[in-house]
Amino acid sequence: MATLIKRNQTWYARYWHDGKDRWKALSPSKIIAQQKILDLEKIIRSKRYGDPLEEREIDWPEFTEKYLAYCKSNMRPTTVVRAEVVLSNFRKAVSIHRLSEITPELVEGYKAIRKAAGIQGSTINREIVVLRCAVNLGKQWGYRTSSLGAIKKMPVVKKHPVFFTTEEIQTMLQKADPFWKTLIYLGYYAGLRMGEMLNLDWADVDFERHQLRISPKEDWSPKDAEPREIYLHLTLEEHLKVWCAVSQPHVRVLPWERRTNQMSNMFKNFLKRCGITKGSLHTLRHSFAYVVSLVMWCLCRCSCRVLAFVVKGMSFIPVSRTPKKFMPAVPMS
């Protein structure tokens, strides 16, 4: 209904009312501006639709049911699952009866409970984002709520990306069954994310053109909703041909009917059985990106002999932009 826009040092509310594009200065503080824009939207909604200005009370179980129904209609299935998990954890940690009982003080207590339980700061921050979105939506619906805009995020130390060595990849392949071997190949030789692996159909594998197609599905879409094509490495292609003959009745390359977090946990247990104490399923993608960055660096700075050593066992894939965090820490001279 109203959009928050910053000009110079002041936050403005931009909205359409009475057939005109209107701007209203709110505050130099974004937190205060977020609170004011909710009040402004309430006034606009009252004038436009005749909604009462008095805020209503709603029971917390009833609101969570409405909020999850909203999520299922407007968000991706993975986002809905995350919202369900966060609200379930919140219900177990604190005892409330109404939406209006969620205050900044209560949320700070929830943060302390989750931290004491050993939950990472990044996970707690994502949970706070879900709670803040739910409370803000309740405010827009006309329910009595408290503003959670002033709640600060947990400090998170940015760690340097972890990579698997060639020896560690070989150890995994030796101890993996055909299913997990396929997963390792897709992550290490194609750089697929977990969601892309689980939603890869055999129709997306083009053996004639030696390509993998990452494309949106009815109930899933890749990051940024951008379809792309990936060159099919020879080692991966040979394995997929054998795996295709084994899993032919299935539409998906990796048939998986459980939740995605279960795959992450099972892969961590698999790493422990391999004697590997670092990394996760996403580290396969990090390792792929690191090798690609080495290839790009060698193309610019190194001899052909060094380039051949770097790409041994890997495919060269043209990359228009490689994240700086994956660039090799070597002198550029």
Buried (B, 14 or more C-beta within 10 A) or exposed (E): BBEBEEEEEEBBBBBEBEEEEEEEEBBEBEEBBBBBBBEBBBEBBBEEEEBEEEBEEBEBEEBBEBBBEBBBEEBBEBEBBBBBBBBEBBEEBBEBEBBBBBBBEBBEEBBEBBEEEEBEBEBBBEBBBBBBBBBBBBBEBBBBBBBBBEBEEBEEEEEEBEBBEEEBBEBBBEEBEEBBBBBBBBBBBBBBBBBBBBBBEBEBBEEEEBBBBBBEEEEBBBEEEEEEEBBBBEBBBEBBEEBBEEBEEEEBBBEBEEEBEEBEEEBEEBBEEBEBEEBBBBBBBBBBBBBBBBBBBBEEEBEEEEBEEBBEBBBBBEBEEBEEEBBBEEEEE
